[in-house]
Every structure is written in structure tokens, then in C-alpha cells.
Amino acid sequence: MRIRFNRVSGAAAGAVVIAVLALAVIQTTGQATRTPRTSDGKPNLNGIWQVTNTANWDLLAHTVRPAVAQPGVYPNHPVLAAPVVALGAAGLVPPGPGVVEGNEIPYKPEAAALKRDNAEHWLDRDPEVRCYMPGIPRAMYMPYPFQITQGTNKIQMVFAFANASRTIYLGGAPDPPADKWMGHSVGRWEGNTLVVDVTDLNDRTWLSRSGDFHSDALHLVERFTPMTPDALRYEVTVEDPNVFTRPWKMSMVLYRQLEDNALLMDYRCIELVEETFLGHLRKNQLVKRWEGDTIVLDVTRRTPPGDKRYER
Amino acid sequence: MNGDTSPRPHDVEVLEMRTKRQPLTFLGALAAAVTIAVALEGVIVANQASGQSGTRPRTAAQAPPSRPTAPTPAVRTTAKTPRTPWGAPDLQGVWNTNTLVPLERPREFGARAFMTQEEHAKALADLQQRNQRPGRDSRTVGGKPAVGTEKDVARAYNEFWFGDKPTKLSMRTSMITDPEDGRIPPYTPEATKRIADKREFLAALLQGTSGGRPGPISPRRAERSPDYNLDRINRSDNTEDRGGPERCFGSELPVTMGTGTFGGVMQLVQAPDSVSIYYDVGQGSGFAWVIPITNRPHLPKNIQLYRGDAIGRWEGDTLVVDVTNFSDESDFRGSRENLHLIQRFRRVDANTLSVEFTAEDPTTWTRPWTAAQELEKADEKTTLVLEGGCHEGNYGLLGMMLNTRAAEKAFAEGKGPDPATQDNATGGGAEN
């Protein structure tokens, strides 16, 4: 589109310049409005949030790869394996630049071996596959939303996945009686940053689909810092002397869902994973062949006429 | 769709960021946008200047919320109702009750919502007497010790697990306040048939067992349940045969809190645009329930959710939550996907939260009905709210399936009874 620059548009442009300048002044002087605040002056974290990264698949930098792999023709070029082979591009791990500072997780040698083993047996071991509560920090970066309700002495976070939730106590907390899947969180404000100390986590949760794990000695320090009204910097320091040689840190961004119809809907997977884990115990099995609780998959997919790769 | 036109700082900022990215060729649009942005900033500055900034509470409309915007609560000052810093009635806290009120009114009270002092004294004495009974520790069958019988196994929990008993008894004769007789209204003919059909199916599965009517093994054992089964039925062909609690479906709405050890605890956290409840109820079948404060319409009818689609709004000092879009997998006393629930939460005083529900389903009840419960504020330091974790530790479902397959195998090998002749549903059946 081309605009003829005549006197009228010149005047309009002049007015706009003035308006923009005025706006800039409002912005710089009214800095307080940049960070939405609650009535008691704290950064307002209320809303539905979600990461856009690929940390749940792999915390470190990674390229695209099959979610379940088998060796291909060339070393280091695996191909899709049976459980997901029919999924094609929907069965791949999305690539990502990683969320770990220094791109290294300092596993102790024996823990590093277990991590690698876990990664190989991901589908059999990952608690996510079983629809278990994801634990902290993983709940914060699963590829599903969660909702923050910022109360006066507690912040409640409810996660779509498995209806998991956590309470961050701000004004005094009860003593936790036992380790929990979602741990025990005590928070405080340091300026604009919500700092949360997380303890009392059990050793059943993982940190990613790549086999990253921890023990029940896990201790987290999380930091939530508003970057813009719709983005929070999320940093978490991970400390677990049973598994790691030193504390390490992840950093990522949580984005606010801005859709008019944004809504936290339960990712209700409990009954939907029954077939995976109890299907072999049906009187009349739906999967054609189980050997014990091992699914023997004959991946037979006949593509109907008209739906073949080059017919669509 | 969004009736609230009041300016929000949040919107202004989005607008600002967009205007900065406009190429100069869109001068007209830019000028308009900037004008609006400046105007909106002006409104905010004016609001702040008029005394709503600083330490004074802001209304919900000014607290930058997630979208859609929360309607502003009509703020009425009631001296005894604690308020949040933003001026809404403060519903927050950990709430439970140790005061027994039956849901339905015993018929002896007729239309009377309250007992007399004498009636109360007698009922309380009866309650205390009941609390002394050995309950499930009385493991005898026909006067003999019941060890090793179906009854003994089915009643896995002895009285120890039932711990604290309710110590207080309300003067109220029922939680149900409407209809006047304090009782759930009659089922519609449609629901009556539905329930009878299911009962008949349950009875057929028990036929010929110790807990069922006499007769041969019913051919109906091969049938699918007439409804999506959530009950404890005498069959374990599929996981779908086991009840909702055994599959860890979690407690359902509406929750009425019980008394005693398993009575449950409810934690409520509140913000201007949402209320987040955690119901720690039902032996690990607790759940998180987020109520958005919004004026959006309900989800499309075909979207069915186990705990429905909740929409909250303030009516004076009462949080009113309208819940629709339930699922055929959720069951509130015979009402499934057609349940319409209206919940009302109101802070009565510093130590009391009134929780009321109206349940409506023209396919189930002949009229809507309403029940109310008053919850007591618990000491947050000592009253623990624990995560459910039912599914994560659900070895019971695996055990039912494994054991049934093993029993079938043993029967086929002539080493045990036909599992179809065993009662695994009624807790020991005739032995009771």
C-alpha cells in the first residue's frame, strides 16, 4: 500500500509523532504499570501459563529424533520403532536449544549410567507415561497449561496434566508429614521475584522424558520473575547430593495464555492409560497378542484407498 | 461475549507493544491506536489519582487478571465478613467440620428444619452411644469368629481406621433446605427405570453367589453394564467393571464434607479472577478444582468433563458457581451428564464458611433441590491438606484383575471354585 504524502497526512504524521512521544513519556514515568500488580503491590502472577520449550522431552540441547528409536542403517541415525512407527512426524521428539545453564547436568558417574539406561527404557519407566503426578520442577515445563491463583497467604498452582496441584505457602506453613509427589513449597518475595523453596519430594518423579531423575534428597530453589505482563522468567536451582556432583540450574520462560477462551481443562489420563498397563489382564484382550504383560505389536496399518501418501 | 468494558492496564500494554511494531504505512491505524492507548492510560492515571492506587484496595477490574476479565464484585461492607485486600469477601482458609448433619431429614422431623433441645440431647446421646460400638471390629458370623470368611476379607478396615468420630451434632435436621421436607425429591420415571435397570444388572451378576439371590450363573454376566459403570459390581472382566473409586477417578462434585477422620479438608485460595479449591477428601481421591471468575458462556454441550465446566461470579458477598457439562462418567446420586449444579460460597463470619449447592437435572429429579453445609475454619498449622495420590499407588485395581484371571485359570485347571460363583461385591453377602 502506498500513501501519498500530502499536507493532511503530514499533519497526521506530526500528530502521531507527538502522541508517540507522549506515550513514551507515560511509559517511562509510569513504569509501575509495566508489571501488573496485586492490590498489596506484589507482582500479579494470576492467570494460565505454559512454556513453549521442549524441556519435557529433553533438558539439554537436542535435535529432532524418534520418540522411540531402533537402529537404522547408519550409526547415530536411528529410525522410528514399533510403538510409534505409525505416528510418523507426530512420533518425533521436537528439537530444542536446551534449558540447562552450561548445557550440562552434573550427574555422578553411577547416576549418569542410570540416566542413560532410563533414556533407553523411557517408555517403560517414565512416570508421565503412567499418568502420575509429574512432580516439581517437571510440572512447570510440561507442554500443558497450569493456572496460578495468587491468594493472600498462599499461591495455588493447578496443572492440567493429571489434575496435579501445589500450594506455595507464603505466610507460614504446616510441617510436611511425608514426602509428596508435588513436594512442599514455601515462598517469599524478593523484590519482584517470587522465590520458592521446595523440599519433601519423593524419589518417584522424573525431570524429563530423557531419563533425568533425582532422589528424595532433591531440594529446589525456584525463582519467578515478571519479564513483561505476559511472560515470567522461571529459574530453578536443582540440588541433590545423591545424584549430582553440584547444584545446577535451569532457566526458561513461562508465557501467559492470552486467548479470550483460555481455560484450564483437565488432562484426564487415568482411565486412558489403563489399557497400556492393565490391558493384558482383560478377560478378552483388546491387543491381539500379549506375552505376560509384554505387548507384542504386529504393526499392520492398511492405508485406505485415497488416503495413501501420494493420493492426498 | 465480554460485557466488561472497563479499561485494564494489561490491555493498554498489549496495545502499546502492537503499535510499536506497526509499519509507518498504516498511519491511520497507528494514530487511532495511539489515541486509544493514550486515552486508556489517561483513564488509569485518573483512576489512580482519584484514590484507588497506593495502599487502597483496587477492585477486580483494576487488578490485571488473566482473560476474560472478572466481573467486579459488588462490594458491600459487612463488619463481620473478612475481606481480601482487593475488597472481595475473603473465602480463604482451610475448612472442615466435625458437626454431624444428615443430608436428608429423618422422616420423624417432618417439615421441621431444626430439632428441639430435648430431641437434640437425645440424638446426641444416641450418637455417642453409636460411637462406642465396635463397628467393623465385630468380626463374627453367626456368633463365631469371622476370620478367613469373605466378610473378614471384604471388611479390610477395622475400627482403628475410622479413628475420630463426629463429636458434635447440629440442631439442623438436614443439610437439604429445599424442598421443605428436607429430602431429595423423587426420581423422574425415566431415572427410576434407569436405576432399576442397573439394580437388576447388579443383582444378575450376584445371582448364585453368597451375596445374591439363588439361581444359576446369569447369562447377563456377558453383558455390558446399562450405564457407564461406576459401582462395585461382581465382575472383573475388564478394568471398566471396577468402580470409579477403585479406578481412582477421584471424588466428584458437589462435595459435602464428612465428619471424623475421613471427613475431609477443603483448602480455598482466592484471587480476583479465580478461586482454587483443593478437596482433600475420600481416602486419597482428593482433587483440585479451579473456578474461573468470568462471564464467558459455558463450553459447547458436547464437551463432557468429569467435574464439569465451572463459571464463577459474585452476587453481593456470595460466590456463585454455575457448573454444567458434566460427563456420563460422573455420577451424583443418579445424575450424570445432565447435572446442572449451582454452588454458593459465603463467608458467614470469621470462623464459618457456608457452602450450598442446588442440583438440577430434569432427567433425574422431579424438581431441583438445595443443600447447605457450614464449614468451620481449621488451624492451618495442624490441619494437613495432602495430595491424593490414589492412582499413583493403585495396586488394588491391578490386584483385582490379576486375582480374577488367576482364579479363572485355577478353576479351569480344577483347582478352585468358578469365580462367577464368588461374591466380590457386597462385602460378604449373606454372612452379614
Interface residues (C-beta under 8 A of the other chain):
Chain A: M1 R2 I3 S9 A12 A13 A15 V16 A19 V20 A22 L23 I26 Q27 G30 T33 R34 P36 R37 T38 S39 D40 N44 N46 G47 I48 P127 C131 Y132 M133 Q147 I148 T149 Q150 G151 T152 N153 K154 I155 Q156 V158 A162 N163 A164 S165 T167 G172 P174 P177 K180 W181 M182 R204 T228 P229 D230 R256 Q257 L258 E259 D260 N261 A262 L263 L264 M265 D266 R268 I270 E271 E274 F277 L278 L281 R282 K283 N284
Chain B: M1 N2 P9 H10 V12 E13 V14 E16 M17 T19 L24 T25 L27 G28 L30 A31 V34 T35 A37 V38 E41 I44 V45 P57 R58 A63 P64 P65 S66 R67 P68 T84 P85 W86 G87 D90 Q92 S236 D237 N238 T239 R247 C248 F249 G250 Q267 V269 Q270 A271 P272 D273 S274 V275 S276 Y278 F287 A288 V290 P292 R296 L299 L305 Y306 R307 E329 E380 K381 T382 T383 L384 V385 L386 E387 G389 H391 E392 L397 L398 M401 L402 T404 R405 E408
